[in-house]
Amino acid sequence: MGLMGIASVMSMIVNSRKEEFGIMRALGKSRFFIIKNLFFETLVMSLSAYLFALILSLGILAMLPHIEMLQGYVNGTLSLSSALYVLGSTLFMALLGSLFPAWIASKTDPILLINQGCA
């Protein structure tokens, strides 16, 4: 569910910026330029969010052994394979959720995109 949430949020971000894409296209920017910029923007956003969540998770996992009520019940470790799996899944869903709508928007007539943002 979390991965679908990531894709949904990225898709909403791209859809809310269609007017911006229309203006870029009207000014002569290529479809590849728009998609490339969105790719790097999504990559930076996703990596930043992942690193923040990883640091927060590791901090919480480090505190678990010191909570008396949880001793013996909760394993406070995170394997490297799990962390890498979450990283890959996060990047895949974020890029899929943003690049697919951006590709569709880049193929749309710039005038339609600009008018869609004004309505």
Secondary structure, DSSP 8 states (H G I E B T S, - for coil): -HHHHHHHHHHHHHHHTHHHHHHHHHTT--HHHHHHHHHHHHHHHHHHHHHHHHHHHHHHHHHGGG-GGGTTT------HHHHHHHHHHHHHHHHHHHHHHHHHHHHS-HHHHHHHHH-
